[in-house]
Amino acid sequence: MKKIWMFFVLFGGLSLAVFAQEATVEEAVTDEDLKKYATVEVMTSEFVQKKTDELRNMILNNEVIKGGARYNEIKAAWGDEAKLTAANVTPEEKAAYQVILDFQGSLQQSVVDYKTELIKDDAILGVSTYNKVNGAIKEDPALKEKMDQMVEEMKAKEGDGDNPVN
């Protein structure tokens, strides 16, 4: 699961580079800009967690595969008919596993789409603010640290039952 999470973060960041445009006039990044950017990061993190939980539940609660142990057996044999036969993988289990694989494969794009919509929404962040903050945190490690701290504080508040992003 950690590999999936890392892949989402890496790919999501790269995919969003399409928004990066050279600013003709450098504007100072305000605390409000940073807060909006951090809010999008937290919302995206929550979305990834929700989707990861969905995937985990699909595996653990699958009526055909019947849990993680069997899922792992099928995963280890997947792509090798001899191993699938040796593991007594049924056609129903193959179909159920394929549904899980399809969902897993769609996760990356769903995260990118979700974050892109948040960025495009001027009420949440807006493309120009995203570009301004994204460029600034790439150039200024102190600003990046400040934004990372905001994200951590928002996540900590969320863990206390508060919801900073709504």
C-alpha positions as CSV (number, residue, x, y, z in Angstrom):
1,M,0.0,0.0,0.0
2,K,2.9,2.4,0.7
3,K,4.1,1.9,-2.9
4,I,0.6,2.8,-4.1
5,W,0.6,5.9,-2.0
6,M,4.0,7.0,-3.1
7,F,3.1,6.4,-6.7
8,F,0.0,8.6,-6.3
9,V,2.0,11.4,-4.8
10,L,4.7,11.3,-7.3
11,F,2.5,10.9,-10.4
12,G,-0.1,13.4,-9.1
13,G,2.7,16.0,-8.6
14,L,4.0,15.4,-12.1
15,S,0.6,15.4,-13.7
16,L,-0.2,18.7,-12.2
17,A,2.8,20.3,-13.7
18,V,0.6,21.1,-16.7
19,F,-0.6,24.0,-14.7
20,A,2.8,25.4,-14.2
21,Q,3.2,28.5,-16.2
22,E,5.8,31.3,-16.1
23,A,4.4,34.2,-14.1
24,T,5.0,37.5,-15.8
25,V,4.8,39.4,-12.6
26,E,6.1,37.9,-9.4
27,E,3.6,38.2,-6.6
28,A,4.3,37.6,-3.0
29,V,2.7,34.5,-1.6
30,T,0.4,35.3,1.3
31,D,-0.4,33.2,4.3
32,E,-3.9,32.9,2.8
33,D,-2.4,31.5,-0.4
34,L,-0.4,29.0,1.6
35,K,-3.4,28.0,3.6
36,K,-5.5,27.4,0.4
37,Y,-2.6,25.3,-1.1
38,A,-2.2,23.4,2.2
39,T,-5.9,22.7,2.3
40,V,-5.8,21.2,-1.2
41,E,-2.9,19.0,-0.1
42,V,-4.9,17.8,3.0
43,M,-8.1,17.2,1.0
44,T,-6.1,15.2,-1.6
45,S,-4.4,13.2,1.2
46,E,-7.9,12.5,2.7
47,F,-9.1,11.4,-0.8
48,V,-6.1,9.1,-1.2
49,Q,-6.8,7.6,2.2
50,K,-10.4,7.1,1.4
51,K,-9.6,5.3,-1.9
52,T,-6.9,3.2,-0.2
53,D,-9.5,2.2,2.4
54,E,-11.9,1.3,-0.4
55,L,-9.3,-0.9,-2.0
56,R,-8.4,-2.5,1.3
57,N,-12.1,-3.2,1.9
58,M,-12.5,-4.6,-1.6
59,I,-9.7,-7.1,-0.8
60,L,-10.6,-8.0,2.7
61,N,-14.4,-8.2,2.3
62,N,-14.5,-9.8,-1.2
63,E,-17.0,-12.7,-1.0
64,V,-15.3,-14.6,-3.8
65,I,-11.7,-14.2,-2.8
66,K,-12.5,-14.3,0.9
67,G,-9.7,-12.1,2.4
68,G,-6.2,-10.9,2.2
69,A,-4.4,-14.2,2.4
70,R,-6.2,-15.6,-0.7
71,Y,-5.8,-12.3,-2.5
72,N,-2.0,-12.5,-1.9
73,E,-2.0,-16.1,-3.2
74,I,-3.7,-15.0,-6.4
75,K,-1.5,-11.9,-6.7
76,A,1.6,-14.1,-6.5
77,A,0.3,-16.4,-9.2
78,W,-1.2,-13.7,-11.4
79,G,0.0,-13.7,-15.0
80,D,1.3,-17.3,-14.8
81,E,-1.3,-19.9,-15.7
82,A,0.7,-22.8,-14.2
83,K,0.9,-21.0,-10.9
84,L,-2.8,-20.0,-11.0
85,T,-3.7,-23.7,-11.7
86,A,-1.4,-24.9,-8.9
87,A,-3.1,-22.4,-6.5
88,N,-6.5,-23.7,-7.6
89,V,-7.6,-20.2,-8.6
90,T,-11.2,-20.4,-9.9
91,P,-12.6,-18.4,-12.8
92,E,-14.7,-16.5,-10.3
93,E,-11.6,-15.6,-8.3
94,K,-9.9,-14.5,-11.4
95,A,-12.8,-12.2,-12.3
96,A,-13.0,-10.8,-8.7
97,Y,-9.2,-10.2,-8.7
98,Q,-9.5,-8.5,-12.1
99,V,-12.2,-6.1,-10.7
100,I,-9.8,-5.3,-7.8
101,L,-6.9,-4.7,-10.3
102,D,-9.1,-2.5,-12.4
103,F,-10.1,-0.4,-9.4
104,Q,-6.5,-0.2,-8.3
105,G,-5.4,0.9,-11.8
106,S,-8.0,3.7,-11.8
107,L,-6.9,5.1,-8.5
108,Q,-4.1,7.1,-9.9
109,Q,-6.2,8.9,-12.4
110,S,-9.0,9.5,-9.9
111,V,-6.6,11.2,-7.5
112,V,-5.1,13.3,-10.3
113,D,-8.6,14.3,-11.5
114,Y,-9.7,15.1,-7.9
115,K,-6.7,17.3,-7.2
116,T,-7.0,19.0,-10.6
117,E,-10.6,19.9,-9.9
118,L,-9.7,21.3,-6.5
119,I,-7.0,23.4,-8.1
120,K,-9.2,24.7,-10.9
121,D,-11.9,25.7,-8.4
122,D,-11.3,29.4,-7.6
123,A,-13.3,29.1,-4.4
124,I,-10.9,26.4,-3.1
125,L,-7.5,27.4,-4.7
126,G,-7.5,28.5,-8.3
127,V,-5.0,27.8,-11.0
128,S,-3.2,31.2,-10.6
129,T,-2.8,30.8,-6.9
130,Y,-1.6,27.2,-7.4
131,N,1.0,28.3,-9.9
132,K,2.2,31.1,-7.7
133,V,2.5,29.0,-4.5
134,N,3.9,26.0,-6.3
135,G,6.6,28.0,-8.0
136,A,7.4,29.8,-4.8
137,I,7.8,26.7,-2.6
138,K,10.0,25.1,-5.2
139,E,12.3,28.2,-5.0
140,D,12.1,28.9,-1.3
141,P,12.8,26.0,1.1
142,A,11.6,28.1,4.1
143,L,8.3,28.7,2.4
144,K,8.0,25.0,1.6
145,E,8.7,24.2,5.2
146,K,6.0,26.7,6.3
147,M,3.5,25.1,3.9
148,D,4.4,21.6,5.1
149,Q,3.9,22.7,8.7
150,M,0.5,24.1,7.8
151,V,-0.4,20.7,6.3
152,E,0.7,18.8,9.3
153,E,-1.2,21.2,11.6
154,M,-4.3,20.8,9.6
155,K,-4.0,17.0,9.7
156,A,-3.4,17.1,13.4
157,K,-6.5,19.2,13.9
158,E,-8.5,16.8,11.7
159,G,-7.3,14.0,13.9
160,D,-8.7,15.8,16.9
161,G,-12.2,15.8,15.3
162,D,-12.0,19.2,13.7
163,N,-12.3,19.4,9.9
164,P,-10.2,22.3,8.6
165,V,-11.0,21.8,5.0
166,N,-14.8,22.2,5.1
